[in-house]
Amino acid sequence: MALPAQTSLLRRIIVGVALLGVLVVTHLGLQQATGFANGCAGLPGFALSADAIGAESAGCAAAANSQWATMFGVSNIVWGLLFYGLVTLLRLGYAWTGDNRLRLVSAGVVGVGVLYSAFLVYIQAVEIGSFCVLCMTSAGLVLTLFVLHLLEQRRLQTGLVDAPRRPRQVNQRGAAALRPYVPILGLFVVLLGADLAFASRSATDVAPGEAPSLLQPASADRGSAATGACTYDPGMAPITDLSPFTTGPFKGNPDAPVTIVKVFDPNCPHCKDLSEVVDRVVAQNEDAAQFHYVAYPLRETSVGQAVALKLAAREGRFFELMNEMFRRQDNTWGMTVEELVESAEAVGMSGAAVRSALEDDDQLQTLLSQIQTEATAVQTSFVNAQGSISVPKLAINGRVIAPTLSSYSERCLNEFIAEAAAP
């Protein structure tokens, strides 16, 4: 069967959109491997602000690490690559052979894809409560493929109706039919190579095991859920020495055999969510465990709050100020000096003392040195294989909990504590 000329441009566009989908999903996989340290897009230099990076990181990390991130035990990223790759091959096969069955199979695959994509968008909107920029981009591409297939079918039907009234032009088949696709495939190869090279360079900026700068952006994630498996993070080695984290503020029984370390950033929305879960777990396990809290500023805008929390710890008001910071949390990912003073006064601290500490170089450098020491310990103990850090982080007797919705639930945390306390 020769292919009708009136759909030749559509066929090339469909292949181009499918290959763009391969690039988007590949990029998502590469950014997930780095913990979305530079935002979902992975291009911090093009972000409008640090807030934009934080919002991207949180949304993408929440989606990519949720209980809906896999289907039949296979990552949605893998399914996405298979989907776009299959559509590309079917469309090129259709161009090569002119076999209309390949076009129909492609349309069927896209139909299934658009339904699953709609389901994932629903999950992000209703269950997760945040959106992954690259996931939504992929959803848009799937919808585009669906519309293009419908438009192609309509044009083919119109061509069949009009065929008796005008001569029908046809395109070539075989290798000659693939020549118009060569520029598209060439551009795809160049962009894919550039993305892989850029990701490789970004990954080597911080070598695995090397502590990144305290001010280097990192990703913020995750939420919590009541169902699902309770698992430890298989990619994190057990922490053999918890002493760097047990000298600061804590709750529970200091003599309990179970030691829990929570690492958080006061501007991280998922740290706020997890804090509410941990508070309930603390109330249920006050005698069975000791809960230690470490403020780890992911960005420069969080350092001032870490300083204020140090001052609050001296006065025994660490948890009050932490909760007040969570309560005032907004999308600016930080607080001004005036906001810090107001927050301190709201929990009974001296606003003047906080302002003095932030403006006095000697006091400030002492506090920053303490914060950097703790940050280095966090970076050494909680760094992943790619050399990046994400928050919140929880470790129970040195075993790091998997950053998933289910593992961060009240049910799972109670199970982890019971397991650690058992003889």
C-alpha positions in Angstrom: 0.0 0.0 0.0 1.3 3.4 -0.9 0.9 6.2 1.6 -1.3 9.2 0.8 0.6 12.4 0.3 -1.9 14.5 2.3 -0.7 12.9 5.6 3.1 13.1 4.9 3.7 16.1 7.1 1.5 14.7 9.9 3.6 11.5 9.9 6.8 13.4 10.4 5.3 15.5 13.1 4.1 12.3 14.9 7.6 10.8 14.8 9.1 14.1 16.0 6.7 14.3 19.0 7.4 10.7 19.9 11.1 11.3 19.9 10.7 14.4 22.0 8.8 12.2 24.5 11.9 9.9 24.6 14.0 13.0 25.4 11.7 14.2 28.2 11.4 10.9 29.9 15.2 10.3 29.6 15.8 13.7 31.2 13.4 12.9 34.0 15.3 9.7 34.7 18.6 11.6 34.8 17.3 14.2 37.1 15.8 11.6 39.4 19.2 10.0 39.7 20.6 13.2 41.1 17.7 13.6 43.5 16.4 16.6 41.5 19.3 18.6 43.1 19.0 21.4 40.4 15.2 21.4 40.1 13.1 19.1 37.9 14.3 20.7 34.7 17.9 20.4 35.8 18.8 23.8 34.5 19.2 26.1 37.6 20.7 28.9 35.6 17.5 29.3 33.7 15.2 29.2 36.7 13.5 32.4 37.7 14.7 32.1 41.3 15.7 29.6 44.0 12.0 29.3 44.8 11.3 28.0 41.3 14.0 25.4 41.8 12.6 24.4 45.2 9.1 24.1 43.8 10.2 22.0 40.8 12.3 19.7 43.1 9.5 19.1 45.5 6.9 18.4 42.9 9.0 16.1 40.8 10.5 14.3 43.8 7.1 13.7 45.3 5.8 12.2 42.1 8.9 10.2 41.1 9.1 8.6 44.6 5.4 8.0 45.3 3.7 4.6 45.5 2.3 5.3 42.1 5.7 5.8 40.5 5.7 2.1 39.3 3.2 -0.1 37.4 3.6 -3.9 37.9 6.9 -3.3 39.7 8.4 -1.4 36.7 9.2 2.3 36.9 6.9 4.7 35.0 10.1 6.1 33.5 10.8 2.8 31.9 7.2 2.5 30.7 7.4 5.9 29.2 10.6 5.1 27.3 8.9 1.9 26.0 5.8 3.8 25.0 7.5 6.5 23.0 10.0 4.1 21.6 7.3 1.7 20.4 5.3 4.5 18.8 8.4 5.7 17.0 9.2 2.3 15.6 5.6 1.6 14.6 5.5 5.0 12.7 8.8 4.4 11.0 7.6 0.9 10.1 4.4 2.4 8.6 6.5 4.8 6.5 8.8 2.0 5.4 6.2 -0.6 4.5 2.9 1.4 4.0 1.2 -1.3 6.1 -1.9 0.4 7.6 -2.0 -2.1 10.4 1.1 -0.6 11.9 -0.6 2.8 11.9 -3.7 1.3 13.6 -1.5 -0.4 16.3 0.3 2.9 16.9 -3.1 4.6 17.4 -4.2 1.9 19.8 -0.9 2.2 21.8 -1.4 6.0 22.0 -5.0 5.5 23.1 -3.9 3.4 26.0 -1.1 5.8 26.8 -3.5 8.8 27.0 -5.7 7.0 29.5 -2.8 6.0 31.7 -1.3 9.5 31.4 -4.7 11.0 32.5 -4.7 8.7 35.5 -1.2 9.9 36.5 -2.3 13.5 36.2 -5.2 12.8 38.5 -2.9 11.1 41.0 -0.6 14.2 41.1 -3.6 16.5 41.5 -5.6 14.6 44.1 -3.4 12.1 45.9 0.1 13.6 45.8 -1.0 17.3 45.8 1.9 18.6 43.7 2.9 18.4 40.0 6.0 17.1 38.3 6.9 19.5 35.5 8.5 16.9 33.3 5.7 14.4 34.0 3.1 17.0 32.9 5.2 17.8 29.8 5.1 14.1 28.9 1.3 14.1 29.5 1.0 17.0 27.1 3.0 15.1 24.5 0.9 12.0 24.9 -2.2 14.1 24.4 -0.6 15.7 21.3 0.1 12.3 19.8 -3.5 11.3 20.4 -4.8 14.4 18.6 -2.4 13.9 15.7 -3.5 10.3 15.2 -7.2 11.4 15.2 -6.3 14.2 12.7 -4.4 11.7 10.5 -7.4 9.3 10.5 -9.8 12.1 9.5 -7.5 13.1 6.6 -7.2 9.5 5.4 -11.0 9.1 5.5 -11.4 12.4 3.6 -8.9 11.3 1.0 -10.8 8.0 0.4 -14.0 9.9 -0.2 -12.4 12.4 -2.5 -10.3 9.7 -4.4 -12.8 9.1 -7.3 -12.9 12.9 -8.0 -9.2 13.7 -8.1 -5.9 11.9 -8.8 -4.3 10.5 -5.7 -0.7 11.4 -5.0 1.4 8.9 -3.2 4.7 8.9 -1.4 7.6 6.5 -1.8 8.1 3.4 0.3 11.2 1.5 1.6 14.4 3.3 2.5 13.5 6.3 0.3 10.4 6.8 2.4 12.6 7.3 5.5 14.7 10.1 4.0 12.4 12.9 5.3 12.9 11.5 8.8 16.7 11.7 8.7 16.9 15.4 9.9 14.5 14.6 12.8 16.5 11.5 13.8 19.7 13.4 13.6 18.4 16.2 15.8 17.2 13.7 18.3 20.6 12.0 18.5 22.3 15.4 19.0 19.9 16.4 21.8 20.1 13.1 23.5 23.9 13.1 23.5 23.9 16.7 24.8 21.5 15.8 27.6 23.6 12.8 28.6 26.8 14.8 28.5 25.2 17.6 30.6 23.9 15.1 33.2 27.3 13.4 33.4 29.0 16.8 34.0 26.5 17.8 36.6 26.9 14.4 38.4 30.7 14.9 38.7 30.4 18.4 40.1 30.0 16.7 43.5 31.7 13.3 43.6 30.0 10.5 45.5 30.9 10.8 49.2 32.2 14.3 48.9 30.3 16.8 51.0 28.6 19.4 48.8 28.6 23.1 49.9 26.2 24.0 52.6 24.7 26.6 50.2 24.3 24.2 47.3 20.7 23.6 46.2 19.3 20.2 46.9 15.9 18.6 46.5 13.1 18.6 48.9 10.8 15.7 49.2 8.5 13.5 50.3 5.0 13.1 51.7 3.4 10.3 53.7 0.6 7.8 53.2 -1.2 5.3 55.3 -0.8 2.3 53.0 2.0 0.5 51.3 5.2 -1.3 52.2 7.4 -0.2 55.1 11.0 -0.3 53.8 14.4 1.0 54.5 16.3 2.8 51.7 18.2 0.1 49.8 20.5 2.7 48.3 21.7 4.0 51.7 24.4 2.3 53.8 23.6 2.0 57.5 25.0 4.9 59.6 27.5 3.4 62.1 28.0 6.5 64.2 25.0 8.6 65.2 26.9 10.6 67.8 27.1 13.8 65.6 23.3 13.9 65.7 22.6 13.2 69.3 24.0 16.3 71.0 21.2 18.7 70.1 17.4 19.0 70.7 15.6 15.7 71.3 12.3 14.3 72.4 11.5 11.0 74.1 13.6 8.9 76.5 17.4 9.6 76.3 18.1 6.1 77.7 15.9 4.3 75.2 17.6 1.7 72.9 16.0 3.1 69.8 17.6 6.3 68.4 15.8 8.2 65.6 17.4 11.0 63.7 15.3 13.4 61.7 17.0 15.8 59.2 14.9 18.7 57.9 14.8 22.1 56.4 12.3 24.5 57.9 11.3 25.7 54.4 10.7 22.2 53.0 6.9 21.5 52.7 7.3 17.8 53.0 9.4 18.2 56.1 6.5 20.1 57.6 4.1 17.2 56.6 6.4 14.6 58.1 6.9 16.6 61.2 3.2 16.3 62.0 3.4 12.5 61.5 6.5 12.3 63.7 4.8 14.3 66.5 2.1 11.7 66.7 4.7 8.9 66.7 6.7 10.6 69.5 3.5 10.8 71.6 3.1 7.0 71.2 6.7 6.1 71.8 8.0 8.5 74.4 9.5 5.7 76.5 10.6 3.4 73.7 12.7 5.8 71.6 14.7 9.0 71.6 14.0 11.4 68.7 16.8 13.8 67.6 16.3 16.7 65.3 18.9 18.2 62.9 18.2 21.4 60.9 19.9 21.1 57.6 19.6 24.2 55.3 19.3 23.2 51.7 19.7 26.7 50.4 21.3 29.9 51.5 17.9 31.3 52.3 17.4 28.7 55.0 20.7 29.5 56.8 19.2 32.4 58.8 16.5 30.1 60.2 19.0 27.5 61.1 20.9 30.2 63.1 17.6 31.2 64.9 16.9 27.5 65.7 20.4 27.3 67.3 19.5 30.3 69.5 16.2 28.7 70.3 17.9 25.5 71.4 19.9 27.4 73.9 16.7 28.7 75.5 14.9 25.4 75.3 12.5 26.6 72.7 13.8 24.7 69.6 10.6 22.8 69.0 8.4 25.8 69.5 10.3 27.9 67.0 10.6 25.0 64.5 6.8 24.6 64.6 6.3 28.3 64.2 8.6 28.3 61.1 6.6 25.4 59.7 3.4 27.4 60.4 4.7 30.5 58.6 6.0 28.5 55.7 5.3 29.9 52.3 6.7 29.7 48.7 9.6 32.2 49.3 11.8 29.4 50.8 13.2 31.6 53.5 12.6 34.4 56.1 13.7 38.0 56.3 15.4 39.2 59.5 12.1 40.9 60.5 10.2 37.6 60.0 12.8 35.7 62.1 12.4 38.3 64.9 8.7 38.1 64.7 8.8 34.3 64.8 11.1 34.3 67.8 8.9 36.7 69.7 5.9 34.6 68.9 7.4 31.7 70.9 8.6 33.8 73.8 12.2 34.5 72.7 13.8 37.9 72.7 13.5 39.4 69.3 16.3 41.8 70.0 18.7 39.0 71.0 17.9 37.2 67.7 18.5 40.4 65.7 21.8 41.0 67.6 23.0 37.5 66.8 22.2 37.8 63.1 24.0 41.2 62.9 27.0 40.6 65.1 29.8 38.9 63.1 31.4 37.1 66.0 28.2 35.5 67.2 27.1 34.7 63.7 30.3 33.0 62.7 30.2 30.9 65.8 26.7 29.7 65.0 27.5 29.2 61.3 30.5 27.1 62.3 28.3 24.8 64.4 25.7 24.6 61.5 28.4 23.7 59.0 29.8 21.0 61.2 26.3 19.4 61.5 25.8 19.8 57.8 29.0 18.0 57.0 27.9 15.2 59.2 24.6 15.0 57.4 26.3 15.1 54.0 28.7 12.3 55.0 26.0 10.0 56.4 22.9 10.7 54.2 24.5 11.3 50.8 23.2 9.1 48.1 25.2 7.3 45.4 25.0 10.4 43.1 26.4 12.6 45.9 23.2 14.6 46.6 21.1 15.1 49.6 17.3 15.3 49.9 15.1 16.0 52.8 13.4 15.0 55.0 15.5 12.1 56.1 14.9 9.6 58.9 17.2 7.1 60.3 16.3 4.5 63.0 19.3 3.0 64.8 21.4 4.0 61.8 19.1 2.5 59.1 17.8 5.1 56.7 14.1 4.8 56.0 13.1 4.8 52.3 11.8 8.2 51.3 8.4 6.9 50.2 4.8 7.9 51.0 4.1 4.7 52.8 7.4 4.4 54.8 7.0 7.9 56.2 3.5 7.0 57.5 2.6 6.8 61.1 1.9 3.1 60.7 5.3 2.3 59.3 7.2 4.5 61.7 5.6 2.6 64.6 6.5 -0.7 63.0 10.2 0.4 62.5 10.4 1.4 66.2 8.8 -1.8 67.4 11.3 -3.8 65.2 14.3 -1.8 66.5 13.2 -2.2 70.1 12.7 -6.0 69.8 15.4 -8.2 71.4 
